């Protein structure tokens, strides 16, 4: 008999510099898995911090305060016409996957971005990352299309990879 993993008791809070080691370790674990990003090494905290918009960076923590995952956004463009469009990343510690952590993080992100007038959250996901695609579709994201052989994944055999382009358009920002 297979038993589903227990749902984690999760608290979502703003990401701080004190979370850096945990956030970057979770990021690296995702990169090491081979289906999270074209990147192969997590950046240092200063680079990570500089590339993410304040106000839309969250961590999920358990009852003991251990970081289980994170979500953050970056600007898509400096052009004013795209001021309400961001690209996001969401990573969950491998030991916490399947327990509602990603869903809680995405919901916090959707709430914060809509409150700030951001109308579109987008991302690219490898098609092999079926769990991430299912999570995003359940959170209201749609598949826009597939960018075929868009880049070579150097740390994983230098093979060409497709990327599924997804987005969530807020129904509240008009």
N, CA, C and O of each residue as an XYZ file, in Angstrom:
696
protein
N       0.844     -1.176      0.000
C       0.000      0.000      0.000
C       0.887      1.236      0.000
O       1.806      1.345      0.812
N       0.616      2.156     -0.901
C       1.377      3.400     -0.991
C       0.648      4.479     -0.212
O      -0.565      4.644     -0.343
N       1.380      5.197      0.583
C       0.803      6.276      1.370
C       1.300      7.605      0.845
O       2.498      7.787      0.630
N       0.379      8.537      0.638
C       0.761      9.877      0.179
C       1.521     10.577      1.299
O       1.238     10.358      2.477
N       2.487     11.422      0.934
C       3.216     12.157      1.968
C       2.284     13.081      2.731
O       1.344     13.637      2.163
N       2.544     13.240      3.998
C       1.735     14.135      4.825
C       1.906     15.572      4.357
O       2.998     15.987      3.970
N       0.817     16.322      4.398
C       0.888     17.745      4.069
C       1.672     18.456      5.155
O       1.448     18.244      6.347
N       2.578     19.287      4.734
C       3.409     20.025      5.683
C       2.596     21.151      6.311
O       1.732     21.738      5.661
N       2.871     21.444      7.555
C       2.365     22.661      8.154
C       3.323     23.745      7.701
O       4.481     23.786      8.116
N       2.830     24.609      6.857
C       3.688     25.572      6.184
C       3.260     26.986      6.523
O       2.073     27.314      6.525
N       4.242     27.806      6.808
C       4.031     29.238      6.974
C       4.791     29.933      5.860
O       5.949     29.611      5.592
N       4.145     30.878      5.221
C       4.798     31.662      4.173
C       5.159     33.008      4.780
O       4.337     33.651      5.432
N       6.396     33.424      4.557
C       6.840     34.732      5.050
C       7.795     35.340      4.029
O       8.272     34.665      3.117
N       8.060     36.626      4.207
C       8.996     37.320      3.316
C      10.385     36.706      3.436
O      10.832     36.353      4.527
N      11.049     36.587      2.312
C      12.433     36.107      2.269
C      13.338     37.215      2.798
O      13.139     38.388      2.482
N      14.332     36.843      3.603
C      15.303     37.805      4.120
C      16.712     37.330      3.795
O      16.915     36.189      3.379
N      17.665     38.206      3.987
C      19.065     37.834      3.777
C      19.477     36.690      4.694
O      20.382     35.926      4.356
N      18.830     36.559      5.847
C      19.115     35.458      6.753
C      18.741     34.091      6.188
O      19.187     33.062      6.695
N      17.924     34.085      5.140
C      17.521     32.838      4.478
C      18.481     32.435      3.366
O      18.317     31.375      2.763
N      19.472     33.259      3.090
C      20.326     33.081      1.912
C      20.877     31.666      1.763
O      20.734     31.066      0.698
N      21.491     31.130      2.786
C      22.113     29.807      2.666
C      21.088     28.738      2.311
O      21.344     27.878      1.469
N      19.933     28.795      2.954
C      18.894     27.790      2.698
C      18.295     27.954      1.303
O      18.100     26.972      0.588
N      18.006     29.194      0.920
C      17.437     29.471     -0.401
C      18.394     28.995     -1.496
O      17.981     28.322     -2.440
N      19.658     29.345     -1.365
C      20.619     28.967     -2.402
C      20.874     27.464     -2.421
O      21.135     26.905     -3.486
N      20.805     26.794     -1.267
C      20.968     25.331     -1.231
C      19.790     24.642     -1.918
O      19.982     23.668     -2.646
N      18.580     25.136     -1.694
C      17.403     24.575     -2.360
C      17.486     24.834     -3.858
O      17.152     23.963     -4.661
N      17.924     26.011     -4.228
C      18.114     26.350     -5.640
C      19.115     25.373     -6.269
O      18.859     24.821     -7.339
N      20.237     25.167     -5.611
C      21.259     24.266     -6.144
C      20.740     22.836     -6.266
O      21.046     22.148     -7.240
N      19.963     22.388     -5.297
C      19.392     21.037     -5.365
C      18.493     20.903     -6.590
O      18.503     19.868     -7.256
N      17.719     21.941     -6.887
C      16.891     21.926     -8.090
C      17.727     21.879     -9.353
O      17.410     21.141    -10.286
N      18.789     22.659     -9.385
C      19.675     22.668    -10.549
C      20.347     21.307    -10.727
O      20.490     20.822    -11.849
N      20.756     20.698     -9.620
C      21.418     19.396     -9.678
C      20.490     18.316    -10.226
O      20.951     17.348    -10.829
N      19.186     18.478    -10.019
C      18.220     17.503    -10.521
C      18.112     17.476    -12.032
O      17.660     16.481    -12.599
N      18.519     18.548    -12.694
C      18.581     18.563    -14.153
C      17.343     19.015    -14.884
O      17.393     19.161    -16.105
N      16.225     19.248    -14.202
C      15.002     19.644    -14.897
C      14.427     20.961    -14.396
O      13.235     21.224    -14.553
N      15.282     21.793    -13.789
C      14.787     23.050    -13.236
C      15.206     24.271    -14.050
O      14.444     25.234    -14.139
N      16.384     24.256    -14.640
C      16.913     25.469    -15.268
C      18.084     25.113    -16.176
O      18.681     24.044    -16.050
N      18.401     26.011    -17.078
C      19.623     25.866    -17.868
C      20.861     26.172    -17.027
O      21.967     25.749    -17.364
N      20.670     26.909    -15.930
C      21.797     27.214    -15.045
C      22.322     25.926    -14.428
O      21.592     24.940    -14.322
N      23.580     25.934    -14.025
C      24.112     24.748    -13.360
C      24.650     25.058    -11.975
O      24.906     24.143    -11.192
N      24.825     26.341    -11.661
C      25.310     26.723    -10.342
C      24.489     27.899     -9.829
O      24.311     28.897    -10.527
N      23.993     27.773     -8.607
C      23.267     28.880     -7.996
C      24.219     30.062     -7.823
O      25.398     29.866     -7.527
N      23.730     31.265     -8.002
C      24.595     32.443     -7.830
C      24.904     32.689     -6.360
O      24.347     32.038     -5.477
N      25.794     33.633     -6.112
C      25.984     34.057     -4.719
C      24.779     34.919     -4.331
O      23.989     35.327     -5.182
N      24.657     35.186     -3.022
C      23.479     35.907     -2.543
C      23.370     37.310     -3.128
O      22.268     37.748     -3.459
N      24.470     38.018     -3.264
C      24.421     39.386     -3.787
C      23.834     39.405     -5.198
O      23.028     40.277     -5.522
N      24.228     38.464     -6.024
C      23.711     38.390     -7.393
C      22.240     37.999     -7.389
O      21.429     38.597     -8.096
N      21.903     37.000     -6.595
C      20.507     36.566     -6.474
C      19.644     37.742     -6.022
O      18.627     38.050     -6.644
N      20.053     38.390     -4.945
C      19.311     39.488     -4.351
C      19.112     40.641     -5.338
O      18.029     41.222     -5.407
N      20.137     40.962     -6.085
C      20.062     42.075     -7.039
C      19.100     41.783     -8.194
O      18.539     42.706     -8.785
N      18.913     40.524     -8.506
C      18.080     40.163     -9.652
C      16.613     39.942     -9.333
O      15.816     39.742    -10.250
N      16.232     39.970     -8.072
C      14.849     39.686     -7.675
C      14.180     40.940     -7.129
O      14.788     41.721     -6.396
N      12.920     41.117     -7.500
C      12.177     42.292     -7.045
C      11.807     42.165     -5.570
O      11.296     41.127     -5.149
N      12.057     43.198     -4.790
C      11.615     43.175     -3.391
C      10.082     43.173     -3.346
O       9.427     43.657     -4.268
N       9.545     42.648     -2.308
C       8.091     42.626     -2.151
C       7.435     41.393     -2.731
O       6.256     41.144     -2.481
N       8.173     40.621     -3.497
C       7.608     39.420     -4.132
C       8.583     38.259     -3.998
O       8.777     37.480     -4.932
N       9.192     38.158     -2.819
C      10.128     37.071     -2.504
C       9.662     36.441     -1.208
O       9.576     37.103     -0.174
N       9.364     35.153     -1.275
C       8.820     34.472     -0.106
C       9.524     33.144      0.117
O      10.048     32.527     -0.810
N       9.520     32.725      1.374
C       9.963     31.376      1.727
C       8.823     30.686      2.450
O       7.993     31.321      3.100
N       8.805     29.376      2.320
C       7.902     28.527      3.092
C       8.746     27.907      4.191
O       9.829     27.383      3.929
N       8.256     27.965      5.413
C       8.973     27.374      6.541
C       8.047     26.413      7.278
O       6.827     26.578      7.291
N       8.666     25.401      7.894
C       7.884     24.463      8.698
C       7.757     24.985     10.121
O       8.210     26.088     10.424
N       7.146     24.200     10.986
C       6.915     24.620     12.369
C       8.177     24.919     13.146
O       8.155     25.690     14.106
N       9.296     24.303     12.731
C      10.579     24.537     13.406
C      11.351     25.693     12.776
O      12.444     26.034     13.228
N      10.779     26.299     11.727
C      11.444     27.416     11.054
C      12.368     27.028      9.926
O      13.038     27.888      9.355
N      12.422     25.727      9.584
C      13.278     25.279      8.479
C      12.683     25.719      7.142
O      11.482     25.569      6.916
N      13.515     26.257      6.267
C      13.063     26.704      4.956
C      12.807     25.481      4.079
O      13.684     24.637      3.896
N      11.587     25.402      3.540
C      11.169     24.278      2.701
C      11.160     24.617      1.221
O      11.190     23.723      0.375
N      11.120     25.907      0.907
C      11.068     26.331     -0.491
C      11.017     27.838     -0.591
O      10.908     28.543      0.412
N      11.099     28.320     -1.826
C      11.076     29.764     -2.043
C      10.469     30.087     -3.401
O      10.403     29.239     -4.292
N      10.031     31.325     -3.536
C       9.524     31.857     -4.791
C       9.978     33.312     -4.890
O      10.036     34.018     -3.883
N      10.296     33.753     -6.092
C      10.730     35.139     -6.311
C      10.480     35.506     -7.767
O      10.310     34.634     -8.619
N      10.460     36.801     -8.039
C      10.238     37.278     -9.404
C      11.340     38.241     -9.836
O      12.024     38.864     -9.024
N      11.471     38.327    -11.148
C      12.389     39.268    -11.788
C      11.609     40.054    -12.827
O      10.585     39.602    -13.340
N      12.115     41.232    -13.120
C      11.537     42.019    -14.210
C      11.751     41.299    -15.537
O      12.779     40.658    -15.752
N      10.767     41.417    -16.418
C      10.891     40.872    -17.761
C      11.578     41.893    -18.664
O      12.360     41.535    -19.545
N      11.273     43.172    -18.429
C      11.800     44.238    -19.272
C      11.773     45.546    -18.491
O      10.955     45.726    -17.590
N      12.665     46.446    -18.842
C      12.662     47.780    -18.236
C      11.669     48.704    -18.935
O      11.403     49.804    -18.452
N      11.125     48.273    -20.054
C      10.165     49.092    -20.800
C       8.871     49.242    -20.002
O       8.375     48.267    -19.438
N       8.330     50.441    -19.952
C       7.140     50.744    -19.164
C       5.952     49.868    -19.562
O       5.163     49.484    -18.699
N       5.810     49.550    -20.825
C       4.677     48.755    -21.278
C       4.646     47.374    -20.610
O       3.584     46.762    -20.502
N       5.800     46.889    -20.166
C       5.879     45.583    -19.503
C       6.029     45.703    -17.982
O       6.464     44.753    -17.331
N       5.683     46.832    -17.425
C       5.847     47.048    -15.980
C       5.035     46.057    -15.148
O       5.384     45.784    -14.000
N       3.976     45.527    -15.704
C       3.128     44.591    -14.976
C       3.364     43.141    -15.329
O       2.500     42.295    -15.100
N       4.524     42.846    -15.883
C       4.863     41.476    -16.273
C       6.157     41.077    -15.578
O       7.162     41.783    -15.661
N       6.123     39.933    -14.889
C       7.300     39.429    -14.195
C       7.519     37.964    -14.561
O       6.601     37.260    -14.982
N       8.756     37.534    -14.389
C       9.094     36.123    -14.545
C       9.404     35.577    -13.163
O      10.109     36.214    -12.379
N       8.883     34.412    -12.869
C       9.068     33.863    -11.527
C       9.846     32.548    -11.550
O       9.955     31.866    -12.569
N      10.373     32.238    -10.380
C      10.988     30.947    -10.101
C      10.418     30.452     -8.795
O      10.217     31.232     -7.865
N      10.156     29.160     -8.718
C       9.698     28.536     -7.478
C      10.464     27.230     -7.315
O      10.509     26.407     -8.229
N      11.059     27.050     -6.154
C      11.858     25.866     -5.853
C      11.447     25.319     -4.498
O      11.257     26.071     -3.543
N      11.313     24.007     -4.424
C      10.944     23.332     -3.186
C      12.027     22.316     -2.852
O      12.495     21.584     -3.723
N      12.418     22.280     -1.589
C      13.404     21.299     -1.131
C      12.916     19.905     -1.527
O      11.742     19.590     -1.336
N      13.796     19.070     -2.073
C      13.369     17.726     -2.496
C      12.664     16.932     -1.393
O      11.782     16.126     -1.690
N      13.032     17.145     -0.140
C      12.394     16.409      0.960
C      10.994     16.927      1.278
O      10.253     16.275      2.014
N      10.623     18.068      0.746
C       9.313     18.664      1.033
C       8.384     18.637     -0.178
O       7.260     19.132     -0.096
N       8.823     18.077     -1.284
C       7.993     18.069     -2.490
C       6.772     17.172     -2.303
O       6.826     16.160     -1.604
N       5.677     17.564     -2.939
C       4.444     16.810     -2.872
C       3.629     17.053     -1.616
O       2.690     16.309     -1.334
N       3.976     18.087     -0.855
C       3.302     18.353      0.416
C       2.602     19.712      0.446
O       2.261     20.202      1.522
N       2.383     20.322     -0.710
C       1.655     21.583     -0.772
C       2.495     22.830     -0.624
O       1.958     23.937     -0.599
N       3.811     22.671     -0.524
C       4.706     23.818     -0.344
C       4.692     24.718     -1.575
O       4.543     25.934     -1.452
N       4.846     24.133     -2.756
C       4.850     24.912     -3.995
C       3.541     25.654     -4.196
O       3.538     26.818     -4.595
N       2.442     24.991     -3.924
C       1.128     25.624     -4.071
C       1.003     26.832     -3.138
O       0.517     27.886     -3.549
N       1.439     26.683     -1.890
C       1.365     27.790     -0.924
C       2.247     28.962     -1.369
O       1.853     30.121     -1.246
N       3.427     28.656     -1.879
C       4.322     29.711     -2.357
C       3.729     30.439     -3.557
O       3.768     31.668     -3.616
N       3.182     29.697     -4.511
C       2.579     30.337     -5.687
C       1.393     31.205     -5.290
O       1.210     32.290     -5.842
N       0.586     30.744     -4.341
C      -0.562     31.543     -3.912
C      -0.105     32.853     -3.270
O      -0.694     33.904     -3.520
N       0.933     32.794     -2.450
C       1.471     34.020     -1.845
C       1.981     34.969     -2.921
O       1.779     36.180     -2.838
N       2.641     34.414     -3.925
C       3.161     35.241     -5.016
C       2.023     35.883     -5.803
O       2.075     37.074     -6.106
N       1.008     35.112     -6.131
C      -0.131     35.652     -6.876
C      -0.782     36.784     -6.083
O      -1.105     37.831     -6.643
N      -0.971     36.578     -4.801
C      -1.581     37.608     -3.951
C      -0.735     38.882     -3.930
O      -1.270     39.981     -4.073
N       0.573     38.741     -3.755
C       1.426     39.935     -3.659
C       1.545     40.666     -4.990
O       1.551     41.897     -5.022
N       1.638     39.923     -6.081
C       1.785     40.587     -7.385
C       0.494     41.283     -7.784
O       0.530     42.390     -8.322
N      -0.635     40.656     -7.532
C      -1.902     41.317     -7.865
C      -2.099     42.578     -7.025
O      -2.578     43.592     -7.532
N      -1.732     42.520     -5.748
C      -1.852     43.705     -4.890
C      -0.970     44.843     -5.389
O      -1.269     46.012     -5.146
N       0.108     44.512     -6.081
C       1.033     45.523     -6.614
C       0.683     45.942     -8.043
O       1.402     46.742     -8.642
N      -0.407     45.417     -8.594
C      -0.813     45.795     -9.951
C      -0.100     45.024    -11.051
O      -0.171     45.412    -12.217
N       0.574     43.960    -10.711
C       1.239     43.129    -11.724
C       0.189     42.218    -12.347
O      -0.514     41.495    -11.641
N       0.088     42.255    -13.672
C      -0.982     41.542    -14.339
C      -0.573     40.197    -14.932
O      -1.438     39.358    -15.181
N       0.709     39.968    -15.163
C       1.123     38.684    -15.738
C       2.360     38.155    -15.035
O       3.345     38.870    -14.846
N       2.286     36.876    -14.651
C       3.431     36.140    -14.126
C       3.745     35.077    -15.172
O       2.860     34.335    -15.597
N       4.984     35.008    -15.578
C       5.364     34.036    -16.599
C       6.585     33.243    -16.170
O       7.281     33.612    -15.225
N       6.836     32.146    -16.878
C       8.020     31.341    -16.628
C       8.201     30.356    -17.778
O       7.322     30.188    -18.623
N       9.348     29.722    -17.784
C       9.625     28.634    -18.711
C       9.951     27.392    -17.909
O      10.710     27.451    -16.942
N       9.376     26.260    -18.309
C       9.545     25.007    -17.584
C       9.934     23.924    -18.584
O       9.342     23.823    -19.659
N      10.928     23.120    -18.229
C      11.259     21.984    -19.082
C      10.055     21.042    -19.130
O       9.426     20.808    -18.098
N       9.717     20.494    -20.303
C       8.540     19.617    -20.398
C       8.651     18.358    -19.535
O       7.639     17.767    -19.160
N       9.874     17.956    -19.227
C      10.069     16.780    -18.378
C       9.693     17.053    -16.919
O       9.508     16.117    -16.143
N       9.581     18.317    -16.549
C       9.242     18.697    -15.180
C       7.715     18.712    -15.040
O       7.098     19.761    -14.854
N       7.134     17.527    -15.135
C       5.680     17.402    -15.150
C       5.043     17.852    -13.833
O       3.926     18.369    -13.836
N       5.734     17.664    -12.715
C       5.181     18.103    -11.430
C       5.038     19.626    -11.403
O       4.029     20.145    -10.925
N       6.034     20.338    -11.909
C       5.960     21.795    -11.938
C       4.853     22.262    -12.874
O       4.110     23.187    -12.543
N       4.737     21.640    -14.021
C       3.677     22.024    -14.954
C       2.298     21.789    -14.335
O       1.413     22.636    -14.457
N       2.113     20.651    -13.674
C       0.826     20.367    -13.031
C       0.530     21.386    -11.926
O      -0.594     21.875    -11.812
N       1.537     21.700    -11.121
C       1.381     22.696    -10.060
C       0.935     24.033    -10.645
O      -0.019     24.642    -10.161
N       1.619     24.479    -11.673
C       1.303     25.772    -12.272
C      -0.083     25.786    -12.916
O      -0.826     26.756    -12.762
N      -0.429     24.742    -13.619
C      -1.763     24.690    -14.225
C      -2.842     24.723    -13.144
O      -3.865     25.384    -13.322
N      -2.635     24.027    -12.035
C      -3.592     24.046    -10.929
C      -3.712     25.438    -10.311
O      -4.750     25.776     -9.743
N      -2.658     26.242    -10.418
C      -2.653     27.600     -9.862
C      -3.150     28.643    -10.872
O      -3.077     29.844    -10.610
N      -3.651     28.191    -12.013
C      -4.228     29.116    -12.977
C      -3.313     29.551    -14.105
O      -3.670     30.439    -14.879
N      -2.141     28.944    -14.213
C      -1.248     29.248    -15.334
C      -1.728     28.466    -16.556
O      -2.347     27.410    -16.430
N      -1.438     28.993    -17.714
C      -1.752     28.291    -18.963
C      -0.481     28.122    -19.759
O       0.462     28.902    -19.625
N      -0.464     27.101    -20.585
C       0.660     26.910    -21.492
C       0.440     27.793    -22.704
O      -0.587     27.700    -23.376
N       1.414     28.651    -22.977
C       1.343     29.532    -24.133
C       1.884     28.804    -25.361
O       1.346     28.935    -26.460
N       2.947     28.040    -25.160
C       3.547     27.293    -26.264
C       4.828     26.631    -25.818
O       5.230     26.716    -24.657
N       5.456     25.972    -26.766
C       6.716     25.296    -26.495
C       7.784     25.916    -27.374
O       7.631     26.004    -28.592
N       8.860     26.343    -26.748
C      10.011     26.848    -27.485
C      10.924     25.643    -27.716
O      11.590     25.167    -26.796
N      10.943     25.166    -28.942
C      11.661     23.942    -29.271
C      13.156     24.182    -29.389
O      13.610     25.124    -30.038
N      13.910     23.295    -28.737
C      15.372     23.318    -28.812
C      15.902     24.746    -28.630
O      16.727     25.221    -29.411
N      15.418     25.409    -27.598
C      15.740     26.818    -27.384
C      17.143     27.015    -26.823
O      17.727     28.086    -26.988
N      17.686     26.010    -26.170
C      19.022     26.153    -25.606
C      19.658     24.808    -25.316
O      18.980     23.788    -25.197
N      20.985     24.834    -25.205
C      21.723     23.616    -24.849
C      21.934     23.593    -23.342
O      22.273     24.602    -22.724
N      21.727     22.439    -22.782
C      21.845     22.248    -21.337
C      23.218     21.640    -21.065
O      23.373     20.421    -20.989
N      24.200     22.510    -20.922
C      25.603     22.103    -20.825
C      25.897     21.097    -19.717
O      26.555     20.092    -19.986
N      25.440     21.318    -18.481
C      25.845     20.373    -17.436
C      25.180     19.001    -17.553
O      25.551     18.072    -16.836
N      24.210     18.869    -18.444
C      23.494     17.603    -18.579
C      23.592     17.101    -20.014
O      22.584     16.932    -20.700
N      24.831     16.865    -20.454
C      25.076     16.276    -21.760
C      25.078     17.232    -22.925
O      25.112     16.805    -24.079
N      25.041     18.522    -22.641
C      25.048     19.538    -23.689
C      23.952     19.274    -24.734
O      24.142     19.514    -25.927
N      22.821     18.783    -24.265
C      21.734     18.446    -25.180
C      20.766     19.611    -25.327
O      20.591     20.421    -24.416
N      20.148     19.672    -26.489
C      19.134     20.681    -26.740
C      17.932     20.403    -25.854
O      17.555     19.249    -25.653
N      17.326     21.471    -25.320
C      16.146     21.322    -24.470
C      15.022     22.214    -24.975
O      15.246     23.346    -25.403
N      13.829     21.684    -24.915
C      12.624     22.468    -25.149
C      12.247     23.155    -23.839
O      12.633     22.704    -22.761
N      11.495     24.239    -23.939
C      10.973     24.936    -22.770
C       9.495     25.236    -23.014
O       9.128     25.817    -24.035
N       8.663     24.834    -22.068
C       7.234     25.144    -22.113
C       7.060     26.529    -21.501
O       7.414     26.755    -20.344
N       6.516     27.449    -22.284
C       6.305     28.817    -21.819
C       4.918     28.893    -21.189
O       3.917     28.604    -21.845
N       4.862     29.285    -19.906
C       3.595     29.374    -19.185
C       3.385     30.793    -18.671
O       4.338     31.546    -18.471
N       2.120     31.141    -18.461
C       1.813     32.450    -17.892
C       0.491     32.397    -17.146
O      -0.371     31.559    -17.411
N       0.362     33.315    -16.210
C      -0.904     33.519    -15.515
C      -1.250     34.990    -15.649
O      -0.519     35.860    -15.176
N      -2.361     35.256    -16.291
C      -2.868     36.620    -16.441
C      -3.897     36.844    -15.355
O      -4.873     36.099    -15.266
N      -3.698     37.852    -14.530
C      -4.621     38.129    -13.443
C      -5.995     38.492    -13.980
O      -6.117     39.322    -14.881
N      -7.032     37.869    -13.424
C      -8.382     38.270    -13.824
C      -8.843     39.557    -13.130
O      -9.907     40.089    -13.444
N      -8.036     40.051    -12.187
C      -8.426     41.219    -11.387
C      -7.788     42.520    -11.844
O      -8.303     43.594    -11.534
N      -6.686     42.452    -12.568
C      -6.003     43.663    -13.023
C      -6.515     43.980    -14.423
O      -6.283     43.223    -15.366
N      -7.209     45.100    -14.549
C      -7.787     45.454    -15.847
C      -7.200     46.733    -16.380
O      -7.574     47.179    -17.465
